[in-house]
Amino acid sequence: MRRVEELLRLPVTVRGIELGRPVELLVDRGSRRLLGFDVLCGDAAHRFLPFAVASVQAGEIEVETPLVLLDFGQLDFYREQATTLRNLEGEAAGLYVRRDGTLEPADATDPR
């Protein structure tokens, strides 16, 4: 389980090479589950990284290939189903993300 703030500080890497940094989390409106990351890449483009293909490690968010970073222009499904963590109206402070992507407030979980 990781704090939301911690995830936003980790680099996105492939084989140790930094591709970019997450700047926002995209959350399913209905289930309050993390769908993925808005990653600001080295070429200054924002790309979507699905949570399901990311491996959150101690000091990085690792992907097997840069091809899993998707252009936001091709993501109509996520635009309809998702909201950003910032749009949860201040609820982001103290949230934890479980390994399955479920978001939980700090007072509802033991972070260990």
C-alpha positions in Angstrom: 0.0 0.0 0.0 1.4 3.4 -1.0 0.4 7.0 -0.2 -0.9 8.9 -3.1 1.7 11.7 -2.5 4.5 9.1 -2.7 3.3 7.7 -6.1 3.3 11.2 -7.6 7.0 11.6 -6.6 8.2 8.4 -8.3 9.8 8.4 -11.8 8.3 6.2 -14.5 11.1 4.0 -15.9 11.9 1.3 -18.4 15.0 -0.8 -17.5 16.2 2.0 -15.3 15.8 4.8 -17.9 13.4 7.6 -16.8 10.6 8.2 -19.2 8.8 10.8 -17.2 7.0 11.6 -13.9 3.4 11.2 -12.9 1.6 14.6 -12.5 -1.9 13.3 -11.8 -3.8 10.1 -11.0 -6.9 9.1 -12.9 -9.6 7.5 -10.8 -12.7 5.5 -11.8 -15.7 7.7 -10.9 -17.9 4.8 -9.7 -15.5 2.5 -7.9 -12.9 4.9 -6.6 -10.2 2.8 -8.0 -7.0 4.0 -9.6 -7.1 3.6 -13.4 -3.7 5.1 -14.2 -1.3 8.0 -14.3 -1.0 11.1 -16.3 2.7 11.1 -17.0 4.7 14.1 -18.1 7.3 12.6 -20.4 10.7 13.8 -21.3 9.4 15.2 -24.6 7.0 17.4 -22.7 4.0 15.4 -23.8 1.4 14.1 -21.4 0.7 10.3 -21.8 -1.6 7.9 -20.0 0.0 5.0 -18.1 -2.6 2.3 -17.2 -2.2 1.2 -13.6 -2.6 -2.4 -14.6 0.6 -2.5 -16.6 2.7 -0.5 -14.1 4.9 -2.1 -11.5 5.2 0.1 -8.5 8.6 -0.5 -6.9 10.4 1.1 -3.9 11.8 4.0 -5.9 10.1 3.9 -9.3 7.1 3.0 -11.3 8.5 0.5 -13.8 7.1 -0.5 -17.2 8.3 -3.2 -19.5 8.1 -1.0 -22.6 7.5 2.7 -23.4 4.7 1.5 -25.8 2.4 1.2 -22.8 2.3 5.0 -22.4 -0.7 6.0 -24.5 -1.6 9.3 -26.2 -4.5 11.0 -24.3 -6.1 11.7 -27.7 -6.9 8.0 -28.1 -8.5 7.5 -24.7 -12.2 8.3 -25.0 -13.1 5.4 -22.6 -11.0 6.8 -19.8 -12.3 10.4 -20.3 -15.8 9.1 -19.8 -15.1 6.8 -16.9 -12.4 8.7 -15.0 -11.9 11.8 -13.0 -8.6 13.2 -11.7 -7.6 12.8 -8.1 -7.7 16.6 -7.8 -11.4 16.6 -8.7 -12.2 14.6 -5.7 -12.5 17.9 -3.9 -9.7 17.7 -1.3 -10.2 14.1 -0.6 -6.7 13.2 -1.9 -4.8 14.2 1.2 -3.9 11.1 3.2 -5.2 8.6 0.7 -3.6 5.3 0.2 -3.6 3.1 -2.9 -3.8 -0.7 -2.4 -2.0 -3.1 -4.8 -5.3 -3.6 -6.6 -5.7 0.1 -7.2 -8.4 0.7 -4.5 -8.2 4.1 -2.8 -8.6 4.2 0.9 -8.4 7.1 3.4 -5.6 7.0 6.0 -8.1 6.5 8.9 -9.6 3.4 7.3 -6.5 1.5 6.8 -3.3 0.4 8.5 -0.5 1.6 6.1 1.9 -1.2 7.1 
